[in-house]
Amino acid sequence: MASKAIVNLTLVFRIFALLLSVSCIVVLVTDTVEFTDGSKTTFKDVMTYRYVLATAAIGGAYSLLQLPCAIYYAFKQKRLIRGQFLPEFDFYGDKMVSFVLAAGVGAVFAVTYELKSFVNDFVETLLSLGFEDTVGIKSGTDKFLNRIYIAAGLLLGAFVCMALLSVLSSINRTTSSGLFR
């Protein structure tokens, strides 16, 4: 059995991972920009942002699935499901979900950086050609991409929580006998 501090940290990190994943989803879904010509851009217009939404949903769903077990374990100091299934599930699940979140974080930061530099170069080119009405394009896309950066930061926080949970589940697993030993 793990110490009380590790069990409580596990519960806290699961709650934070859930909240950060859900916050990332909310910021992504509500991020939209409307240009002067009436066209709109949302996260659905970029394939990578849909992937990031899926990774945040996977992280949130996994955290939500694990939360009742973590609450029970924190208050009763006993596993909800007896045996070695839950420590093994925690161990492998935490690792897999943290890798999925890490892939989402890398993708969103890379694509947003590239899109921001592309839009800046495009606007500079239009300004050099004499088009003066490009200020609306730049300000709209800057606002849109800055909110995507906020969503990326939230997903990064969820990844950090899940990576720390991965370490804690490793500690919990080594204190038990395990399935594969």
Backbone as JSON Lines, residues from 0, in Angstrom:
{"i":0,"aa":"M","n":[0.84,-1.19,0.0],"ca":[0.0,0.0,0.0],"c":[0.88,1.24,0.0]}
{"i":1,"aa":"A","n":[0.49,2.19,-0.77],"ca":[1.25,3.43,-0.88],"c":[0.99,4.32,0.33]}
{"i":2,"aa":"S","n":[1.89,5.28,0.53],"ca":[1.73,6.19,1.66],"c":[0.54,7.13,1.41]}
{"i":3,"aa":"K","n":[0.05,7.71,2.48],"ca":[-1.1,8.63,2.4],"c":[-0.8,9.83,1.5]}
{"i":4,"aa":"A","n":[0.44,10.33,1.55],"ca":[0.81,11.49,0.73],"c":[0.74,11.16,-0.76]}
{"i":5,"aa":"I","n":[1.23,9.99,-1.15],"ca":[1.2,9.59,-2.56],"c":[-0.24,9.4,-3.03]}
{"i":6,"aa":"V","n":[-1.07,8.82,-2.18],"ca":[-2.47,8.61,-2.54],"c":[-3.18,9.95,-2.71]}
{"i":7,"aa":"N","n":[-2.93,10.89,-1.81],"ca":[-3.55,12.21,-1.91],"c":[-3.04,12.99,-3.13]}
{"i":8,"aa":"L","n":[-1.74,12.89,-3.41],"ca":[-1.2,13.55,-4.61],"c":[-1.81,12.96,-5.88]}
{"i":9,"aa":"T","n":[-2.02,11.67,-5.88],"ca":[-2.65,11.03,-7.03],"c":[-4.04,11.61,-7.27]}
{"i":10,"aa":"L","n":[-4.8,11.76,-6.21],"ca":[-6.14,12.34,-6.33],"c":[-6.08,13.78,-6.84]}
{"i":11,"aa":"V","n":[-5.18,14.56,-6.28],"ca":[-5.06,15.97,-6.69],"c":[-4.65,16.08,-8.15]}
{"i":12,"aa":"F","n":[-3.68,15.29,-8.57],"ca":[-3.23,15.35,-9.97],"c":[-4.3,14.86,-10.94]}
{"i":13,"aa":"R","n":[-5.1,13.88,-10.52],"ca":[-6.19,13.42,-11.39],"c":[-7.24,14.52,-11.57]}
{"i":14,"aa":"I","n":[-7.54,15.22,-10.49],"ca":[-8.5,16.32,-10.57],"c":[-7.96,17.43,-11.46]}
{"i":15,"aa":"F","n":[-6.69,17.8,-11.26],"ca":[-6.09,18.85,-12.1],"c":[-6.03,18.44,-13.56]}
{"i":16,"aa":"A","n":[-5.67,17.19,-13.84],"ca":[-5.6,16.72,-15.23],"c":[-6.98,16.8,-15.88]}
{"i":17,"aa":"L","n":[-8.02,16.44,-15.13],"ca":[-9.38,16.52,-15.67],"c":[-9.77,17.97,-15.93]}
{"i":18,"aa":"L","n":[-9.52,18.85,-14.97],"ca":[-9.89,20.26,-15.13],"c":[-9.13,20.93,-16.27]}
{"i":19,"aa":"L","n":[-7.85,20.63,-16.38],"ca":[-7.05,21.24,-17.45],"c":[-7.46,20.72,-18.83]}
{"i":20,"aa":"S","n":[-7.76,19.44,-18.92],"ca":[-8.21,18.88,-20.2],"c":[-9.55,19.48,-20.63]}
{"i":21,"aa":"V","n":[-10.47,19.58,-19.69],"ca":[-11.78,20.17,-20.0],"c":[-11.62,21.65,-20.35]}
{"i":22,"aa":"S","n":[-10.75,22.35,-19.65],"ca":[-10.51,23.77,-19.96],"c":[-9.94,23.93,-21.35]}
{"i":23,"aa":"C","n":[-9.04,23.06,-21.74],"ca":[-8.47,23.09,-23.1],"c":[-9.57,22.89,-24.13]}
{"i":24,"aa":"I","n":[-10.46,21.95,-23.88],"ca":[-11.56,21.7,-24.81],"c":[-12.45,22.93,-24.94]}
{"i":25,"aa":"V","n":[-12.77,23.55,-23.81],"ca":[-13.65,24.73,-23.83],"c":[-13.0,25.87,-24.61]}
{"i":26,"aa":"V","n":[-11.72,26.12,-24.37],"ca":[-11.03,27.21,-25.08],"c":[-10.97,26.92,-26.58]}
{"i":27,"aa":"L","n":[-10.69,25.67,-26.95],"ca":[-10.63,25.32,-28.37],"c":[-11.98,25.49,-29.05]}
{"i":28,"aa":"V","n":[-13.03,24.99,-28.42],"ca":[-14.34,25.0,-29.05],"c":[-14.9,26.41,-29.16]}
{"i":29,"aa":"T","n":[-14.61,27.26,-28.2],"ca":[-15.15,28.62,-28.23],"c":[-14.28,29.59,-29.02]}
{"i":30,"aa":"D","n":[-13.13,29.16,-29.49],"ca":[-12.23,30.05,-30.23],"c":[-12.72,30.2,-31.66]}
{"i":31,"aa":"T","n":[-13.09,31.39,-32.03],"ca":[-13.54,31.7,-33.38],"c":[-13.17,33.13,-33.71]}
{"i":32,"aa":"V","n":[-12.96,33.4,-34.97],"ca":[-12.68,34.75,-35.42],"c":[-13.51,35.01,-36.67]}
{"i":33,"aa":"E","n":[-14.1,36.21,-36.72],"ca":[-14.87,36.61,-37.89],"c":[-14.18,37.8,-38.54]}
{"i":34,"aa":"F","n":[-13.93,37.68,-39.83],"ca":[-13.24,38.73,-40.57],"c":[-14.24,39.74,-41.13]}
{"i":35,"aa":"T","n":[-13.72,40.82,-41.67],"ca":[-14.57,41.91,-42.16],"c":[-15.44,41.49,-43.34]}
{"i":36,"aa":"D","n":[-15.01,40.48,-44.09],"ca":[-15.82,40.03,-45.22],"c":[-16.91,39.05,-44.81]}
{"i":37,"aa":"G","n":[-17.02,38.74,-43.52],"ca":[-18.06,37.85,-43.02],"c":[-17.64,36.41,-42.86]}
{"i":38,"aa":"S","n":[-16.44,36.05,-43.31],"ca":[-15.99,34.67,-43.16],"c":[-15.55,34.42,-41.72]}
{"i":39,"aa":"K","n":[-15.73,33.17,-41.29],"ca":[-15.37,32.78,-39.93],"c":[-14.32,31.69,-39.97]}
{"i":40,"aa":"T","n":[-13.49,31.68,-38.95],"ca":[-12.51,30.62,-38.77],"c":[-12.67,30.06,-37.37]}
{"i":41,"aa":"T","n":[-12.74,28.74,-37.28],"ca":[-12.81,28.05,-35.99],"c":[-11.71,27.01,-35.95]}
{"i":42,"aa":"F","n":[-11.63,26.31,-34.83],"ca":[-10.62,25.27,-34.68],"c":[-10.84,24.14,-35.67]}
{"i":43,"aa":"K","n":[-12.07,23.96,-36.15],"ca":[-12.39,22.88,-37.08],"c":[-11.7,23.05,-38.43]}
{"i":44,"aa":"D","n":[-11.26,24.27,-38.72],"ca":[-10.64,24.54,-40.02],"c":[-9.21,24.04,-40.12]}
{"i":45,"aa":"V","n":[-8.62,23.69,-39.0],"ca":[-7.24,23.19,-38.99],"c":[-7.29,21.76,-38.44]}
{"i":46,"aa":"M","n":[-6.84,20.81,-39.22],"ca":[-6.92,19.4,-38.85],"c":[-6.18,19.12,-37.53]}
{"i":47,"aa":"T","n":[-5.07,19.76,-37.32],"ca":[-4.29,19.52,-36.11],"c":[-5.06,19.94,-34.87]}
{"i":48,"aa":"Y","n":[-5.83,21.0,-34.97],"ca":[-6.6,21.45,-33.81],"c":[-7.72,20.47,-33.47]}
{"i":49,"aa":"R","n":[-8.24,19.79,-34.47],"ca":[-9.21,18.72,-34.19],"c":[-8.52,17.54,-33.49]}
{"i":50,"aa":"Y","n":[-7.3,17.26,-33.91],"ca":[-6.51,16.22,-33.24],"c":[-6.24,16.6,-31.78]}
{"i":51,"aa":"V","n":[-5.92,17.85,-31.55],"ca":[-5.67,18.32,-30.19],"c":[-6.94,18.21,-29.35]}
{"i":52,"aa":"L","n":[-8.07,18.52,-29.94],"ca":[-9.34,18.35,-29.23],"c":[-9.54,16.89,-28.84]}
{"i":53,"aa":"A","n":[-9.22,15.99,-29.75],"ca":[-9.35,14.56,-29.45],"c":[-8.41,14.12,-28.34]}
{"i":54,"aa":"T","n":[-7.17,14.62,-28.35],"ca":[-6.24,14.23,-27.29],"c":[-6.69,14.78,-25.94]}
{"i":55,"aa":"A","n":[-7.22,16.0,-25.93],"ca":[-7.72,16.56,-24.68],"c":[-8.94,15.78,-24.2]}
{"i":56,"aa":"A","n":[-9.78,15.34,-25.12],"ca":[-10.95,14.54,-24.75],"c":[-10.53,13.18,-24.19]}
{"i":57,"aa":"I","n":[-9.5,12.58,-24.78],"ca":[-9.0,11.3,-24.26],"c":[-8.44,11.49,-22.86]}
{"i":58,"aa":"G","n":[-7.66,12.54,-22.66],"ca":[-7.11,12.81,-21.33],"c":[-8.2,13.09,-20.31]}
{"i":59,"aa":"G","n":[-9.21,13.86,-20.69],"ca":[-10.3,14.15,-19.78],"c":[-11.13,12.92,-19.47]}
{"i":60,"aa":"A","n":[-11.42,12.11,-20.48],"ca":[-12.21,10.89,-20.26],"c":[-11.46,9.91,-19.37]}
{"i":61,"aa":"Y","n":[-10.18,9.75,-19.6],"ca":[-9.39,8.84,-18.77],"c":[-9.35,9.34,-17.32]}
{"i":62,"aa":"S","n":[-9.16,10.64,-17.13],"ca":[-9.13,11.2,-15.78],"c":[-10.48,11.03,-15.1]}
{"i":63,"aa":"L","n":[-11.55,11.23,-15.86],"ca":[-12.88,11.06,-15.31],"c":[-13.15,9.6,-14.94]}
{"i":64,"aa":"L","n":[-12.64,8.69,-15.75],"ca":[-12.78,7.26,-15.46],"c":[-12.02,6.87,-14.2]}
{"i":65,"aa":"Q","n":[-10.86,7.44,-14.0],"ca":[-10.01,7.09,-12.86],"c":[-10.4,7.82,-11.58]}
{"i":66,"aa":"L","n":[-11.14,8.91,-11.69],"ca":[-11.44,9.74,-10.53],"c":[-12.2,9.01,-9.41]}
{"i":67,"aa":"P","n":[-13.26,8.26,-9.69],"ca":[-13.94,7.56,-8.58],"c":[-13.02,6.58,-7.84]}
{"i":68,"aa":"C","n":[-12.18,5.89,-8.58],"ca":[-11.24,4.96,-7.95],"c":[-10.24,5.7,-7.07]}
{"i":69,"aa":"A","n":[-9.77,6.86,-7.56],"ca":[-8.8,7.64,-6.79],"c":[-9.44,8.23,-5.53]}
{"i":70,"aa":"I","n":[-10.69,8.67,-5.63],"ca":[-11.39,9.21,-4.46],"c":[-11.59,8.11,-3.43]}
{"i":71,"aa":"Y","n":[-12.04,6.95,-3.87],"ca":[-12.25,5.83,-2.95],"c":[-10.94,5.43,-2.27]}
{"i":72,"aa":"Y","n":[-9.88,5.35,-3.06],"ca":[-8.57,4.96,-2.52],"c":[-8.05,6.0,-1.53]}
{"i":73,"aa":"A","n":[-8.3,7.28,-1.79],"ca":[-7.82,8.34,-0.9],"c":[-8.57,8.32,0.44]}
{"i":74,"aa":"F","n":[-9.86,8.03,0.4],"ca":[-10.63,8.09,1.65],"c":[-10.63,6.78,2.42]}
{"i":75,"aa":"K","n":[-10.66,5.65,1.75],"ca":[-10.74,4.36,2.42],"c":[-9.39,3.67,2.59]}
{"i":76,"aa":"Q","n":[-8.36,4.14,1.87],"ca":[-7.04,3.51,1.87],"c":[-7.09,2.06,1.39]}
{"i":77,"aa":"K","n":[-8.12,1.74,0.61],"ca":[-8.26,0.43,-0.02],"c":[-8.63,0.64,-1.47]}
{"i":78,"aa":"R","n":[-8.26,-0.29,-2.3],"ca":[-8.61,-0.21,-3.72],"c":[-10.08,-0.56,-3.91]}
{"i":79,"aa":"L","n":[-10.7,0.1,-4.88],"ca":[-12.09,-0.15,-5.2],"c":[-12.26,-1.56,-5.77]}
{"i":80,"aa":"I","n":[-11.32,-1.97,-6.58],"ca":[-11.29,-3.32,-7.15],"c":[-10.1,-4.04,-6.55]}
{"i":81,"aa":"R","n":[-10.34,-5.11,-5.85],"ca":[-9.26,-5.85,-5.19],"c":[-8.38,-6.55,-6.23]}
{"i":82,"aa":"G","n":[-7.18,-6.87,-5.84],"ca":[-6.26,-7.55,-6.72],"c":[-5.27,-6.59,-7.35]}
{"i":83,"aa":"Q","n":[-4.61,-7.06,-8.37],"ca":[-3.56,-6.27,-9.0],"c":[-3.99,-5.58,-10.28]}
{"i":84,"aa":"F","n":[-5.27,-5.72,-10.64],"ca":[-5.72,-5.12,-11.89],"c":[-5.6,-3.6,-11.87]}
{"i":85,"aa":"L","n":[-6.08,-2.96,-10.81],"ca":[-6.09,-1.49,-10.78],"c":[-4.7,-0.87,-10.76]}
{"i":86,"aa":"P","n":[-3.74,-1.38,-9.97],"ca":[-2.4,-0.79,-10.06],"c":[-1.77,-0.96,-11.45]}
{"i":87,"aa":"E","n":[-2.02,-2.09,-12.08],"ca":[-1.49,-2.31,-13.43],"c":[-2.18,-1.4,-14.44]}
{"i":88,"aa":"F","n":[-3.49,-1.24,-14.31],"ca":[-4.24,-0.36,-15.2],"c":[-3.77,1.08,-15.03]}
{"i":89,"aa":"D","n":[-3.57,1.5,-13.78],"ca":[-3.05,2.85,-13.52],"c":[-1.69,3.04,-14.18]}
{"i":90,"aa":"F","n":[-0.83,2.07,-14.0],"ca":[0.54,2.15,-14.51],"c":[0.56,2.31,-16.03]}
{"i":91,"aa":"Y","n":[-0.1,1.4,-16.73],"ca":[-0.07,1.44,-18.19],"c":[-0.96,2.55,-18.75]}
{"i":92,"aa":"G","n":[-2.11,2.76,-18.14],"ca":[-3.0,3.8,-18.61],"c":[-2.4,5.19,-18.48]}
{"i":93,"aa":"D","n":[-1.78,5.47,-17.33],"ca":[-1.16,6.78,-17.13],"c":[-0.05,7.04,-18.13]}
{"i":94,"aa":"K","n":[0.72,6.02,-18.42],"ca":[1.8,6.19,-19.39],"c":[1.25,6.44,-20.8]}
{"i":95,"aa":"M","n":[0.27,5.66,-21.21],"ca":[-0.28,5.81,-22.56],"c":[-0.96,7.17,-22.73]}
{"i":96,"aa":"V","n":[-1.74,7.57,-21.76],"ca":[-2.46,8.84,-21.87],"c":[-1.47,10.01,-21.82]}
{"i":97,"aa":"S","n":[-0.42,9.89,-21.03],"ca":[0.57,10.98,-21.0],"c":[1.28,11.09,-22.35]}
{"i":98,"aa":"F","n":[1.52,9.97,-23.02],"ca":[2.12,10.04,-24.36],"c":[1.17,10.66,-25.37]}
{"i":99,"aa":"V","n":[-0.11,10.35,-25.27],"ca":[-1.11,10.95,-26.17],"c":[-1.17,12.46,-25.95]}
{"i":100,"aa":"L","n":[-1.2,12.88,-24.68],"ca":[-1.23,14.31,-24.39],"c":[0.04,15.0,-24.85]}
{"i":101,"aa":"A","n":[1.18,14.34,-24.7],"ca":[2.44,14.93,-25.16],"c":[2.43,15.14,-26.67]}
{"i":102,"aa":"A","n":[1.87,14.18,-27.41],"ca":[1.77,14.33,-28.86],"c":[0.86,15.5,-29.22]}
{"i":103,"aa":"G","n":[-0.23,15.67,-28.49],"ca":[-1.13,16.79,-28.73],"c":[-0.47,18.13,-28.44]}
{"i":104,"aa":"V","n":[0.29,18.19,-27.35],"ca":[0.98,19.43,-26.98],"c":[2.01,19.8,-28.05]}
{"i":105,"aa":"G","n":[2.79,18.85,-28.48],"ca":[3.79,19.13,-29.52],"c":[3.15,19.58,-30.81]}
{"i":106,"aa":"A","n":[2.06,18.92,-31.18],"ca":[1.39,19.26,-32.44],"c":[0.8,20.67,-32.39]}
{"i":107,"aa":"V","n":[0.15,21.0,-31.3],"ca":[-0.52,22.31,-31.25],"c":[0.49,23.45,-31.2]}
{"i":108,"aa":"F","n":[1.58,23.29,-30.46],"ca":[2.58,24.35,-30.42],"c":[3.27,24.52,-31.77]}
{"i":109,"aa":"A","n":[3.61,23.42,-32.42],"ca":[4.31,23.5,-33.69],"c":[3.44,24.12,-34.78]}
{"i":110,"aa":"V","n":[2.22,23.65,-34.9],"ca":[1.35,24.16,-35.96],"c":[0.97,25.61,-35.72]}
{"i":111,"aa":"T","n":[0.71,25.97,-34.48],"ca":[0.34,27.35,-34.18],"c":[1.5,28.29,-34.46]}
{"i":112,"aa":"Y","n":[2.7,27.89,-34.12],"ca":[3.88,28.71,-34.41],"c":[4.04,28.9,-35.92]}
{"i":113,"aa":"E","n":[3.89,27.83,-36.67],"ca":[4.03,27.92,-38.13],"c":[2.92,28.76,-38.74]}
{"i":114,"aa":"L","n":[1.69,28.6,-38.27],"ca":[0.6,29.41,-38.81],"c":[0.8,30.88,-38.5]}
{"i":115,"aa":"K","n":[1.26,31.17,-37.3],"ca":[1.47,32.57,-36.93],"c":[2.56,33.21,-37.8]}
{"i":116,"aa":"S","n":[3.65,32.48,-38.03],"ca":[4.71,33.05,-38.87],"c":[4.25,33.15,-40.33]}
{"i":117,"aa":"F","n":[3.45,32.21,-40.79],"ca":[2.93,32.27,-42.16],"c":[2.01,33.48,-42.34]}
{"i":118,"aa":"V","n":[1.11,33.7,-41.39],"ca":[0.19,34.84,-41.49],"c":[0.96,36.15,-41.43]}
{"i":119,"aa":"N","n":[1.96,36.25,-40.55],"ca":[2.77,37.47,-40.47],"c":[3.49,37.75,-41.79]}
{"i":120,"aa":"D","n":[4.07,36.71,-42.37],"ca":[4.75,36.88,-43.66],"c":[3.76,37.27,-44.76]}
{"i":121,"aa":"F","n":[2.59,36.65,-44.75],"ca":[1.57,36.94,-45.75],"c":[1.1,38.4,-45.64]}
{"i":122,"aa":"V","n":[0.86,38.86,-44.43],"ca":[0.41,40.23,-44.23],"c":[1.5,41.22,-44.63]}
{"i":123,"aa":"E","n":[2.76,40.92,-44.29],"ca":[3.87,41.79,-44.68],"c":[3.99,41.88,-46.2]}
{"i":124,"aa":"T","n":[3.77,40.75,-46.88],"ca":[3.81,40.75,-48.34],"c":[2.69,41.6,-48.92]}
{"i":125,"aa":"L","n":[1.49,41.45,-48.35],"ca":[0.37,42.26,-48.84],"c":[0.59,43.75,-48.59]}
{"i":126,"aa":"L","n":[1.16,44.09,-47.45],"ca":[1.44,45.49,-47.16],"c":[2.49,46.05,-48.11]}
{"i":127,"aa":"S","n":[3.48,45.25,-48.45],"ca":[4.51,45.72,-49.37],"c":[3.97,45.91,-50.79]}
{"i":128,"aa":"L","n":[2.9,45.17,-51.1],"ca":[2.27,45.31,-52.42],"c":[1.25,46.46,-52.46]}
{"i":129,"aa":"G","n":[1.01,47.09,-51.31],"ca":[0.13,48.24,-51.29],"c":[-1.26,47.99,-50.74]}
{"i":130,"aa":"F","n":[-1.55,46.81,-50.29],"ca":[-2.86,46.52,-49.69],"c":[-2.84,47.0,-48.25]}
{"i":131,"aa":"E","n":[-3.66,48.0,-47.94],"ca":[-3.65,48.6,-46.61],"c":[-4.73,48.02,-45.69]}
{"i":132,"aa":"D","n":[-5.68,47.23,-46.23],"ca":[-6.78,46.72,-45.42],"c":[-6.48,45.35,-44.8]}
{"i":133,"aa":"T","n":[-5.22,45.01,-44.66],"ca":[-4.83,43.72,-44.11],"c":[-4.68,43.74,-42.6]}
{"i":134,"aa":"V","n":[-4.89,44.89,-41.97],"ca":[-4.75,44.99,-40.52],"c":[-5.78,44.11,-39.83]}
{"i":135,"aa":"G","n":[-6.99,44.04,-40.38],"ca":[-8.04,43.2,-39.81],"c":[-7.69,41.73,-39.85]}
{"i":136,"aa":"I","n":[-7.04,41.3,-40.92],"ca":[-6.61,39.9,-41.03],"c":[-5.6,39.58,-39.94]}
{"i":137,"aa":"K","n":[-4.61,40.44,-39.78],"ca":[-3.56,40.19,-38.79],"c":[-4.1,40.2,-37.37]}
{"i":138,"aa":"S","n":[-4.92,41.18,-37.04],"ca":[-5.43,41.26,-35.66],"c":[-6.37,40.1,-35.36]}
{"i":139,"aa":"G","n":[-7.2,39.72,-36.33],"ca":[-8.1,38.6,-36.12],"c":[-7.38,37.28,-35.93]}
{"i":140,"aa":"T","n":[-6.42,37.02,-36.81],"ca":[-5.68,35.77,-36.68],"c":[-4.78,35.76,-35.45]}
{"i":141,"aa":"D","n":[-4.23,36.91,-35.07],"ca":[-3.44,36.95,-33.85],"c":[-4.29,36.6,-32.63]}
{"i":142,"aa":"K","n":[-5.49,37.15,-32.57],"ca":[-6.39,36.84,-31.46],"c":[-6.73,35.35,-31.46]}
{"i":143,"aa":"F","n":[-7.06,34.83,-32.63],"ca":[-7.41,33.41,-32.76],"c":[-6.26,32.51,-32.33]}
{"i":144,"aa":"L","n":[-5.06,32.78,-32.84],"ca":[-3.92,31.92,-32.54],"c":[-3.42,32.09,-31.1]}
{"i":145,"aa":"N","n":[-3.58,33.27,-30.52],"ca":[-3.21,33.44,-29.12],"c":[-4.11,32.62,-28.2]}
{"i":146,"aa":"R","n":[-5.4,32.53,-28.55],"ca":[-6.29,31.66,-27.76],"c":[-5.91,30.19,-27.95]}
{"i":147,"aa":"I","n":[-5.44,29.84,-29.12],"ca":[-4.97,28.46,-29.32],"c":[-3.74,28.2,-28.44]}
{"i":148,"aa":"Y","n":[-2.87,29.2,-28.33],"ca":[-1.72,29.06,-27.42],"c":[-2.18,28.86,-25.98]}
{"i":149,"aa":"I","n":[-3.25,29.53,-25.58],"ca":[-3.79,29.33,-24.23],"c":[-4.27,27.89,-24.07]}
{"i":150,"aa":"A","n":[-4.98,27.39,-25.07],"ca":[-5.43,25.99,-25.03],"c":[-4.23,25.03,-24.98]}
{"i":151,"aa":"A","n":[-3.18,25.37,-25.71],"ca":[-1.98,24.53,-25.69],"c":[-1.33,24.53,-24.31]}
{"i":152,"aa":"G","n":[-1.31,25.68,-23.66],"ca":[-0.77,25.76,-22.31],"c":[-1.57,24.93,-21.32]}
{"i":153,"aa":"L","n":[-2.89,24.95,-21.48],"ca":[-3.74,24.13,-20.61],"c":[-3.49,22.64,-20.86]}
{"i":154,"aa":"L","n":[-3.34,22.27,-22.12],"ca":[-3.05,20.87,-22.43],"c":[-1.66,20.48,-21.92]}
{"i":155,"aa":"L","n":[-0.72,21.4,-21.96],"ca":[0.6,21.15,-21.39],"c":[0.49,20.89,-19.89]}
{"i":156,"aa":"G","n":[-0.33,21.66,-19.21],"ca":[-0.56,21.42,-17.78],"c":[-1.17,20.05,-17.52]}
{"i":157,"aa":"A","n":[-2.12,19.65,-18.36],"ca":[-2.72,18.32,-18.22],"c":[-1.67,17.23,-18.45]}
{"i":158,"aa":"F","n":[-0.79,17.45,-19.43],"ca":[0.28,16.5,-19.67],"c":[1.22,16.39,-18.47]}
{"i":159,"aa":"V","n":[1.59,17.52,-17.88],"ca":[2.49,17.49,-16.72],"c":[1.84,16.73,-15.57]}
{"i":160,"aa":"C","n":[0.55,16.98,-15.34],"ca":[-0.15,16.24,-14.28],"c":[-0.17,14.74,-14.58]}
{"i":161,"aa":"M","n":[-0.42,14.39,-15.83],"ca":[-0.47,12.98,-16.2],"c":[0.91,12.34,-16.13]}
{"i":162,"aa":"A","n":[1.96,13.08,-16.47],"ca":[3.32,12.54,-16.35],"c":[3.68,12.31,-14.87]}
{"i":163,"aa":"L","n":[3.28,13.24,-14.02],"ca":[3.51,13.04,-12.58],"c":[2.7,11.87,-12.06]}
{"i":164,"aa":"L","n":[1.49,11.7,-12.57],"ca":[0.69,10.53,-12.19],"c":[1.36,9.24,-12.66]}
{"i":165,"aa":"S","n":[2.01,9.3,-13.79],"ca":[2.74,8.13,-14.29],"c":[3.84,7.73,-13.33]}
{"i":166,"aa":"V","n":[4.54,8.72,-12.79],"ca":[5.59,8.43,-11.8],"c":[4.97,7.87,-10.52]}
{"i":167,"aa":"L","n":[3.88,8.48,-10.08],"ca":[3.23,8.01,-8.85],"c":[2.65,6.6,-9.01]}
{"i":168,"aa":"S","n":[2.1,6.3,-10.19],"ca":[1.58,4.95,-10.39],"c":[2.72,3.93,-10.48]}
{"i":169,"aa":"S","n":[3.89,4.38,-10.91],"ca":[5.05,3.48,-10.88],"c":[5.43,3.16,-9.45]}
{"i":170,"aa":"I","n":[5.36,4.17,-8.59],"ca":[5.66,3.93,-7.17],"c":[4.63,3.0,-6.57]}
{"i":171,"aa":"N","n":[3.35,3.21,-6.88],"ca":[2.29,2.34,-6.37],"c":[2.45,0.91,-6.88]}
{"i":172,"aa":"R","n":[2.91,0.77,-8.1],"ca":[3.05,-0.56,-8.7],"c":[4.21,-1.31,-8.08]}
{"i":173,"aa":"T","n":[5.28,-0.61,-7.75],"ca":[6.44,-1.3,-7.18],"c":[6.2,-1.73,-5.74]}
{"i":174,"aa":"T","n":[5.22,-1.12,-5.08],"ca":[4.91,-1.54,-3.72],"c":[3.98,-2.74,-3.7]}
{"i":175,"aa":"S","n":[3.4,-3.1,-4.85],"ca":[2.54,-4.27,-4.94],"c":[3.3,-5.38,-5.68]}
{"i":176,"aa":"S","n":[2.69,-6.56,-5.71],"ca":[3.38,-7.68,-6.33],"c":[3.34,-7.62,-7.86]}
{"i":177,"aa":"G","n":[2.26,-7.11,-8.45],"ca":[2.19,-6.94,-9.9],"c":[1.81,-8.19,-10.66]}
{"i":178,"aa":"L","n":[1.32,-8.03,-11.85],"ca":[0.92,-9.15,-12.7],"c":[2.09,-9.81,-13.41]}
{"i":179,"aa":"F","n":[3.06,-9.03,-13.82],"ca":[4.11,-9.53,-14.68],"c":[5.42,-9.78,-13.94]}
{"i":180,"aa":"R","n":[5.36,-10.13,-12.71],"ca":[6.58,-10.41,-11.95],"c":[6.72,-11.85,-11.64]}
